[in-house]
């Protein structure tokens, strides 16, 4: 827990720095993205993440890691191969500039989901999600922590399970997400994912 807090503090002091991207050029490069993520980054299927309104720094990090194979996303195999870092930056800034859709949480899961998001699970030594993802789920752009509000619950649960299983491991040397997801059960994952879907 102390390691996670220390890492967050360091990231806040020394944020990742990226130049600004060209939104107009980014839009022109997204034709192949639209089949899964929709025209403006709001996907029509919970199998694919909503990326509209997502922090550009986080998106660029993911795109670069998918491109170099550090993060495996089978549906994106080869799609980014011919794009430069500048292209990926422009795509990231285009999606950041789009309005994020909002969903609605399942009423029966709100209490548990909100408790986990805002207070963590103390008996399991799981930290509050707000520490990195902000009280309103907007993430932390300079630190490349993702916005989570409005994300499809199915997608969020899948990512938590992937971190838990070690299938996804691009959360840095701190292993923040793998540590967080390690002791979460499916009910807890579903509750916080549902809460995030409706968070505004």
C-alpha positions in Angstrom: 0.0 0.0 0.0 2.8 2.4 0.9 4.6 1.6 -2.3 1.5 2.5 -4.3 1.0 5.8 -2.6 4.7 6.6 -3.1 4.6 5.8 -6.7 1.5 7.9 -7.2 3.2 10.8 -5.6 6.3 10.4 -7.8 4.2 10.3 -10.9 2.4 13.4 -9.9 5.8 15.2 -9.4 7.3 13.8 -12.6 4.5 13.3 -15.1 4.9 11.8 -18.5 5.3 14.5 -21.1 4.0 14.4 -24.6 3.7 17.1 -27.2 0.2 18.1 -28.3 -1.3 16.2 -31.1 -3.2 17.3 -34.2 -6.9 16.5 -33.7 -7.8 17.0 -37.3 -5.1 14.6 -38.6 -6.0 12.2 -35.8 -9.6 12.0 -37.1 -8.3 11.2 -40.6 -6.4 8.2 -39.3 -9.3 6.6 -37.4 -11.3 4.9 -40.3 -10.1 1.4 -39.3 -10.8 2.2 -35.6 -14.5 2.9 -36.2 -15.6 -0.7 -36.7 -14.9 -1.5 -33.0 -14.8 1.9 -31.3 -17.5 3.8 -33.2 -17.1 7.0 -35.1 -16.3 9.1 -32.1 -14.8 6.5 -29.8 -18.1 5.4 -28.2 -18.3 1.8 -29.0 -21.6 0.1 -29.7 -20.4 -3.2 -28.2 -19.4 -3.8 -24.6 -16.6 -6.1 -25.9 -14.7 -3.0 -27.1 -13.8 0.0 -24.8 -15.3 3.4 -25.0 -12.3 5.6 -25.8 -14.0 9.0 -26.3 -12.9 11.5 -23.8 -10.1 9.2 -22.7 -6.8 10.9 -21.6 -4.5 11.3 -24.6 -1.4 10.4 -22.6 -3.0 7.1 -21.5 -4.3 6.4 -25.0 -0.8 7.0 -26.5 0.8 4.7 -23.9 -1.7 1.9 -24.8 -1.3 2.4 -28.5 2.5 2.3 -28.3 2.4 -0.8 -26.1 -0.1 -2.5 -28.4 2.1 -1.6 -31.4 5.3 -3.0 -29.9 3.6 -6.1 -28.5 3.9 -5.2 -24.8 0.1 -5.3 -24.5 -1.6 -8.0 -26.5 -4.9 -7.1 -28.1 -5.7 -9.7 -30.7 -8.4 -7.6 -32.5 -5.8 -4.9 -33.1 -3.1 -7.1 -34.5 -1.3 -5.3 -37.3 -3.7 -2.3 -37.3 -1.1 0.1 -35.9 2.0 -1.3 -37.7 2.4 1.4 -40.3 1.6 4.4 -37.9 4.3 6.6 -36.5 4.4 7.8 -32.9 3.2 11.2 -34.2 0.2 9.5 -35.9 -0.6 7.7 -32.7 -0.4 10.9 -30.7 -2.8 12.6 -33.2 -5.3 9.7 -32.8 -5.0 9.9 -29.0 -5.8 13.6 -29.0 -8.7 13.2 -31.4 -10.4 10.7 -29.1 -9.6 12.8 -26.0 -11.5 15.7 -27.7 -14.7 13.6 -28.2 -17.6 13.6 -25.8 -17.8 10.5 -23.6 -21.1 8.6 -23.4 -22.5 7.9 -20.0 -24.4 4.8 -18.8 -26.4 3.9 -15.8 -25.3 1.7 -12.9 -27.4 -1.2 -11.7 -29.1 0.0 -8.6 -28.5 -3.1 -6.6 -24.7 -2.7 -7.2 -24.3 1.0 -6.5 -23.6 0.8 -2.7 -20.9 -1.8 -3.0 -19.4 -0.3 -6.2 -19.2 3.2 -4.7 -17.7 1.8 -1.5 -14.9 0.0 -3.4 -14.3 2.9 -5.7 -14.1 5.6 -3.0 -12.7 3.6 0.0 -11.2 0.4 -1.5 -11.5 -2.9 0.4 -9.6 -2.3 3.6 -9.8 -5.9 4.8 -8.1 -7.0 1.6 -5.7 -4.1 1.6 -7.1 -2.8 -1.7 -6.7 0.9 -2.1 -9.4 3.3 -3.2 -9.6 3.7 -7.0 -10.1 7.4 -6.7 -6.4 7.8 -5.8 -5.4 7.3 -9.4 -8.7 7.6 -11.3 -10.1 10.7 -9.5 -13.4 11.1 -7.6 -15.4 11.5 -10.8 -13.6 8.8 -12.8 -11.8 11.3 -15.1 -8.4 9.7 -14.5 -5.1 11.7 -14.4 -3.9 12.8 -17.8 -0.4 13.9 -16.9 0.2 10.6 -15.0 -1.4 8.6 -17.9 -4.0 7.1 -15.5 -7.1 6.3 -17.5 -10.6 7.9 -17.2 -13.0 5.1 -16.2 -16.4 6.9 -16.0 -18.8 5.7 -18.7 -16.7 2.6 -19.5 -18.6 -0.6 -20.4 -18.9 -2.8 -17.3 -18.1 -6.0 -19.3 -14.9 -4.4 -20.6 -13.9 -3.2 -17.1 -14.5 -6.6 -15.6 -12.5 -8.3 -18.4 -9.5 -6.0 -17.8 -9.6 -6.6 -14.0 -9.6 -10.3 -14.6 -6.8 -10.0 -17.1 -4.7 -8.1 -14.5 -5.6 -10.6 -11.9 -4.5 -13.5 -14.1 -1.4 -11.7 -15.2 -2.6 -11.8 -18.8 -2.4 -8.0 -18.8 0.7 -6.7 -17.2 1.4 -3.2 -18.6 0.8 -1.5 -15.3 4.5 -0.8 -14.7 7.0 -2.1 -12.1 4.6 -1.2 -9.3 2.1 -3.7 -10.6 -0.6 -1.4 -9.2 -3.5 -2.9 -11.1 -2.3 -6.5 -10.7 -2.0 -5.9 -6.9 -5.5 -4.2 -6.8 -7.2 -7.0 -8.8 -5.4 -9.9 -7.1 -7.9 -10.4 -4.3 -11.1 -9.1 -5.9 -13.9 -11.5 -6.4 -16.3 -11.4 -9.4 -19.0 -9.7 -7.4 -16.7 -6.9 -6.3 -15.4 -6.5 -9.9 -18.9 -6.3 -11.3 -20.1 -3.8 -8.6 -17.2 -1.3 -9.2 -17.5 -1.8 -13.0 -21.3 -1.1 -12.9 -20.7 2.0 -10.6 -18.1 3.4 -13.0 -20.5 2.9 -16.0 -22.9 5.4 -14.4 -20.3 7.7 -12.8 -20.6 11.3 -13.9 
